[in-house]
Every structure is written in C-alpha cells, then in structure tokens.
Amino acid sequence: MDSTDRRIPADANAPVQTLHAGRWLSLRQRGRWEYVERNNPGGAVIIVAVTPEDRVLFVEQYRVPIRQFTIEMPAGLIGDVAGQEQEGVLLAAQRELEEETGWRCGRVTFVHAGPSSSGMSTENIAFVRALDLVKVGPGGGDETENIVVHEVPHNEAGAWLFARAAEGYSIDPKLFAGLWFLEHGLGDQAE
Amino acid sequence: MDSTDRRIPADANAPVQTLHAGRWLSLRQRGRWEYVERNNPGGAVIIVAVTPEDRVLFVEQYRVPIRQFTIEMPAGLIGDVAGQEQEGVLLAAQRELEEETGWRCGRVTFVHAGPSSSGMSTENIAFVRALDLVKVGPGGGDETENIVVHEVPHNEAGAWLFARAAEGYSIDPKLFAGLWFLEHGLGDQAE
C-alpha cells in the first residue's frame, strides 16, 4: 500500500498521550484523535457455534455500560501470550464456549479478525468457528456471570434475533456477521 | 423482561463517575465497570448501498487509532436532534453517503441498531439501506477526509473483502453484517 502513504494524516505519527489509565481501559490521544484501549491487549473472540442438531448458540446477559440485556454469541477476552496469538484466540474460544454454554468443541478454526470501532477504539475482534460440539455441562459462565443460553435453529436465527430486538434486547450487529460466516461456510474446514 | 431483573448486577445502579472527559470521548466508571462514551450521543450510522449496476459501495481510509487503512461501508456520526432520532439517522445517512461516495440516494430505510462493543462502550451503531442511487459527484469526503471509493459487484463482495484483509487492510467484521442484511433483503422496501 506504498502508493497511498501520502493519504496517512500527519498526526498518525504524533506521540501518544494517555489521558487516563483506568483499571481495564485507557483513554489515549494521538494528534486530533482520541481513542480507548483495553489494558489487556489480546482483544476479544466471538465464537460461531452450531450444535449437532443444527442449532446456533447464543448467550443472554446484562451489560452494565449500556444498561440493557443483550443477546450475543459466546465470546471472551484473549490472554496475551506473545508469539502464540493465533493459539491464544483458539484456546480462549474453547474455554469460553464451554464456560458460557456447557458445550465443548473438538476443533476451532479461525475465520476473521478486525476492529470493532476503528474511529474510537483499538479493540480487535476475532471470529472463530467451533466444530464437533459435545454437551458436557450446564454453562452459565463463571461465578461473576449470570448467562442464559439459547439454542436457535440455524434457519430461524436471523428472524429470532430481530424478534428479540423488538422485545427490547440489545443485539450487536456483529451477530449478523456471524450468521454470514456460517451461511457462507467460513471456518467449516479445519486448516 | 421483568422475570430476569434479579440477573441485573447490583452495580448496574451504582452512580457514574467520569474518569476523564476528553474533547470527543469520555471515560466513565459505574461500579466495577469502565466504559467509553462519545460526547456526541447520537451514535453512528452505516449505510448499505448498492448502485444500479448491482455494485456494493465501500470506502477506504486511514484510521489513526488503529494506524491502518480500513475498508468500510460509508458511515458517519449522527447529530443529536431530540425527538428526531430516526430522522436524524436517515438524514445523516443521506448526507454521508453523498459526501463520501458521490452517490445520492432517493430513499433510506432503517434496518437495525445495536451496540458496537457492549462490554466497553455505549456506542450505538445503526444500519440503514440506501435505495434509488444516482451518481452526482466525485465523493471522497469533506476537506478533512481522504476517502477512496470502491464499487464491488454484489456477488463478489465477500471474497473481495477477504482478499483486501489478506493484503493488510483492516476489515471491520460489521461489514459482513451489512452483506447479511443485503442478502436477506432487509430494508429493501420503504417503510
């Protein structure tokens, strides 16, 4: 992308100032730009998981920042193990899927990673596909979480999400990206 | 959702502290939770737009927070006009589409709105569908922007995004949500 380098604004190389370093998040400034950064730099992973009965797994929980119940796909933060970035994503996904839903997966494949809001945050979100699911426990998350699991027939998942939105649940648009990956077979084959 | 109220954590009602109020963003804390909030509370809108030649509109620009070139759908911030929230979204979408791409749309329909990262931000993202497109100018954004427009055949859009990711562009996963809305006909009919 060398020919486009003149399109990089001058303040892209301005020094970074930390406006406030919190326990979990830091607010930073570079030139004109303010953005937030997780203190855990590993990012997050969203898990596209379908049971042997062709049901998509969703989790319901309360999110304090927006003060609403949300419907999400199983997800979690990734630990920061240098040199094992991909392994970090896949292992975190396996752990979080089982913790939140009670389903263990035999394989996890990487699908895509990108920014959740590139104008205001450095957060990077990976999508993975969980394969070979076996039910091993009740799910519900760890002791700090209170998660309800929903198993929704694959061909009804989009309509089900819109119905939950109409009921007042907050639905992250990225869930429809998960459905797009599923419908297009992304991550179906082990790499 | 009354029956699930016991699942709301106690700190959901803790008072909000502002850890830092920046020019554009504020870092806040409620109980254990830290999150970022735009000082412009109207949120953002992403525009799913297809030309009469069945080409999906994407824009390429540099994003300072992540220091990468991104591929996005046309998008922008929404002004804060109380009592005109939906009109605000639709008018902002029309203006941003024309400014960024040079395409004017005859109609805009609302598709979905939800959080971009509900664990760390209050940002709300609306998706709209732009209909009846007519080319009226060069696009490229306002004087502070330097935007390249890409028009990609609809049935190649997913593969094209993965090819750009392989080249090093940063691709927001929400773009695949936009493709899902398009493939499922969301917003095709005026309301």
Contacts between the chains, C-beta under 8 A, distances in Angstrom:
chain1	res1	chain2	res2	distance
A	1	B	69	6.0
A	1	B	167	7.4
A	1	B	168	6.5
A	1	B	169	7.8
A	4	B	69	6.8
A	4	B	148	7.7
A	7	B	61	7.7
A	7	B	62	5.7
A	7	B	69	7.9
A	7	B	146	4.7
A	7	B	148	7.9
A	8	B	62	5.1
A	9	B	62	6.5
A	9	B	64	6.5
A	9	B	146	7.8
A	11	B	64	6.4
A	12	B	62	6.7
A	12	B	64	5.1
A	12	B	67	6.0
A	19	B	20	5.0
A	19	B	22	5.7
A	19	B	27	7.5
A	20	B	19	5.0
A	20	B	20	3.6
A	20	B	27	5.2
A	22	B	19	5.7
A	22	B	27	6.2
A	22	B	29	7.0
A	22	B	34	4.6
A	23	B	34	6.4
A	24	B	34	4.8
A	24	B	120	7.6
A	25	B	27	6.4
A	25	B	34	4.6
A	25	B	35	7.3
A	25	B	36	6.6
A	25	B	120	6.1
A	27	B	19	7.5
A	27	B	20	5.3
A	27	B	22	6.2
A	27	B	25	6.4
A	27	B	27	4.2
A	27	B	36	6.8
A	29	B	22	7.0
A	30	B	64	5.7
A	30	B	65	7.4
A	31	B	64	6.6
A	32	B	64	7.9
A	33	B	64	4.2
A	33	B	65	5.9
A	34	B	22	4.6
A	34	B	23	6.4
A	34	B	24	4.8
A	34	B	25	4.6
A	35	B	25	7.3
A	35	B	64	7.8
A	35	B	65	3.6
A	36	B	25	6.6
A	36	B	27	6.8
A	36	B	36	4.1
A	36	B	120	6.9
A	36	B	121	7.2
A	38	B	120	6.9
A	44	B	119	7.9
A	46	B	173	7.9
A	61	B	7	7.7
A	62	B	7	5.7
A	62	B	8	5.1
A	62	B	9	6.4
A	62	B	12	6.6
A	63	B	115	7.4
A	63	B	118	4.2
A	63	B	119	6.3
A	64	B	9	6.5
A	64	B	11	6.4
A	64	B	12	5.1
A	64	B	30	5.7
A	64	B	31	6.6
A	64	B	32	7.9
A	64	B	33	4.2
A	64	B	35	7.7
A	65	B	30	7.4
A	65	B	33	6.0
A	65	B	35	3.6
A	65	B	118	6.2
A	65	B	119	6.8
A	65	B	120	6.6
A	65	B	121	6.3
A	65	B	122	5.5
A	66	B	115	5.4
A	66	B	118	5.1
A	66	B	122	5.6
A	66	B	124	7.9
A	67	B	12	6.0
A	68	B	118	7.7
A	69	B	1	5.9
A	69	B	4	6.7
A	69	B	7	7.9
A	70	B	115	7.1
A	70	B	118	5.3
A	72	B	118	7.7
A	112	B	162	7.5
A	112	B	165	6.9
A	112	B	171	7.1
A	112	B	173	6.1
A	112	B	176	7.5
A	113	B	173	7.9
A	114	B	165	7.3
A	114	B	170	5.7
A	114	B	171	4.6
A	114	B	172	5.0
A	114	B	173	5.1
A	115	B	63	7.5
A	115	B	66	5.4
A	115	B	70	7.1
A	115	B	170	5.6
A	115	B	172	5.5
A	116	B	116	5.4
A	116	B	117	4.5
A	116	B	172	7.3
A	116	B	173	7.6
A	116	B	174	8.0
A	117	B	116	4.5
A	117	B	117	6.2
A	117	B	121	6.9
A	117	B	123	5.9
A	117	B	125	7.9
A	117	B	172	7.9
A	118	B	63	4.2
A	118	B	65	6.2
A	118	B	66	5.1
A	118	B	68	7.7
A	118	B	70	5.3
A	118	B	72	7.7
A	118	B	170	6.4
A	118	B	172	6.3
A	119	B	44	7.9
A	119	B	63	6.3
A	119	B	65	6.8
A	120	B	24	7.6
A	120	B	25	6.1
A	120	B	36	6.9
A	120	B	38	6.9
A	120	B	65	6.6
A	120	B	121	7.6
A	120	B	123	6.8
A	121	B	36	7.2
A	121	B	65	6.3
A	121	B	117	6.8
A	121	B	120	7.6
A	121	B	121	6.9
A	122	B	65	5.5
A	122	B	66	5.6
A	123	B	117	5.9
A	123	B	120	6.8
A	124	B	66	7.9
A	125	B	117	7.9
A	125	B	173	5.9
A	127	B	173	6.0
A	146	B	7	4.7
A	146	B	9	7.7
A	148	B	4	7.7
A	148	B	7	7.8
A	158	B	180	7.4
A	158	B	184	6.2
A	162	B	112	7.5
A	165	B	112	6.9
A	165	B	114	7.3
A	167	B	1	7.4
A	168	B	1	6.5
A	169	B	1	7.8
A	170	B	114	5.8
A	170	B	115	5.6
A	170	B	118	6.4
A	171	B	112	7.1
A	171	B	114	4.6
A	172	B	114	5.1
A	172	B	115	5.5
A	172	B	116	7.4
A	172	B	117	7.9
A	172	B	118	6.3
A	173	B	46	7.9
A	173	B	112	6.0
A	173	B	113	7.9
A	173	B	114	5.0
A	173	B	116	7.6
A	173	B	125	5.9
A	173	B	127	6.0
A	173	B	174	5.4
A	173	B	177	4.5
A	174	B	116	8.0
A	174	B	173	5.4
A	174	B	174	5.8
A	174	B	177	6.2
A	175	B	177	7.5
A	176	B	112	7.5
A	176	B	176	7.6
A	176	B	177	3.8
A	176	B	180	4.2
A	176	B	181	6.5
A	177	B	173	4.5
A	177	B	174	6.2
A	177	B	175	7.5
A	177	B	176	3.8
A	177	B	177	4.3
A	177	B	180	6.8
A	179	B	180	5.6
A	180	B	158	7.4
A	180	B	176	4.2
A	180	B	177	6.8
A	180	B	179	5.6
A	180	B	180	4.1
A	180	B	183	7.6
A	181	B	176	6.5
A	183	B	180	7.6
A	183	B	183	7.9
A	184	B	158	6.2
